[in-house]
Amino acid sequence: MMLVVAAIVLVFYFIILLNTNSLMREVRSTFLGEVDPSETPNRGIHAYNLGRHVNHYDCYDVDLTVIRLFTFHNFHKGYVWVYYNYKVFDENRELISGSQNVFSKWRIQKEGETWEIIDIFERP
């Protein structure tokens, strides 16, 4: 009986995790500067829009690691815990910005069919 309950819990968690994959793709694209900064104002994800910091460079590179640690939501609102590192380099591979070993908690909410980051909680 315990094995059946554990299997149900794991399947349910897998569904919850998959449901936020689009949010993780959007965060990754935003970090990498693939999203125009004009598309993110007044959205929680704007905090990760590196384009607003480095748009004066014609060419830059971003080394990025984003790991989703845990997700919990009720398909309308919830939380995602992540760990990330990023470094932004200019066209000469000079480090111009970055953060290392950041643990972050995002409060998320579903707006239509899209997950939005509502609040970001990180240590300063």
MIMARLUM-156108 format. One line per 8 residues: their letters; for each residue x, y negated, z of C-alpha. Coordinates in steps of 0.001 Angstrom, whole numbers, plus 500000, padded with zeros to 6 digits. Layout:
A	X Y Z  ...
END
This chain:
MMLVVAAI	500000 500000 500000  502831 497565 500871  504447 498267 497519  501246 497343 495690  500926 494083 497669  504576 493240 496968  504077 493925 493255  501000 491663 493158
VLVFYFII	502882 488871 494938  505812 489178 492517  503546 489111 489455  501691 486076 490823  504990 484269 491541  506242 485110 488050  503105 483518 486582  503606 480400 488756
LLNTNSLM	507245 480184 487632  506419 480577 483935  503715 477939 484215  506335 475259 484954  508790 476210 482181  507653 473259 480050  508475 470884 482920  511970 472352 483223
REVRSTFL	512501 471952 479448  511394 468324 479650  513708 467624 482602  516623 469183 480722  515884 467132 477588  515590 463971 479669  518899 464602 481456  520605 465234 478117
GEVDPSET	519429 461894 476737  517174 463494 474123  514144 461560 475402  513945 457861 474585  513942 455784 477804  510878 453928 476513  508903 457180 476875  509613 457661 480583
PNRGIHAY	508892 454399 482477  506327 454789 485260  506938 458556 485266  508847 460428 487964  511033 462002 485321  512440 458532 484506  514876 458998 487401  516646 461609 485271
NLGRHVNH	516678 459671 481999  520402 459254 481419  519696 457360 478227  518814 454303 480299  522318 454337 481836  524443 455220 478845  522508 453848 475891  525200 451242 475264
YDCYDVDL	527524 454061 474135  527181 455258 470552  528280 458744 471491  528283 460539 474812  528263 464041 476153  526536 465470 479209  527618 468525 481159  524476 469721 482909
TVIRLFTF	523443 472546 485199  519845 472622 486456  518743 475643 488465  515159 476066 489610  515390 477546 493096  511733 477915 494009  508343 476891 492695  505037 476730 494519
HNFHKGYV	501817 475309 493089  498094 475983 492808  497993 475262 489037  496979 471643 489787  499685 470354 492132  502661 471667 494023  506433 471565 494400  509579 472627 492575
WVYYNYKV	512944 472901 494341  516024 472584 492130  519792 472348 492321  521683 470344 489714  525041 468974 488627  525633 466563 485791  528515 464574 484359  528172 461964 481629
FDENRELI	531142 461273 479372  531698 458524 476831  532972 459119 473299  536542 459396 474669  535483 462088 477195  535953 459591 480024  533649 460270 482965  531156 457396 483271
SGSQNVFS	528489 458828 485590  527428 461963 487387  526255 463789 490479  527354 467090 491959  525647 469662 494176  522297 467880 494358  519380 469691 495953  516086 468128 494951
KWRIQKEG	512423 468701 495743  509874 467524 493176  506222 467011 493939  504410 467926 490725  500899 467448 489421  499182 468689 486302  497959 465900 484018  495783 467577 481384
ETWEIIDI	497973 470411 480114  501280 468808 481173  503114 468986 484479  504366 465609 485740  506891 464890 488470  505099 462629 490956  507788 462249 493643  511443 463190 493898
FERP	513022 463907 497256  516843 463944 497363  519487 463036 499874  521016 459659 499085
END
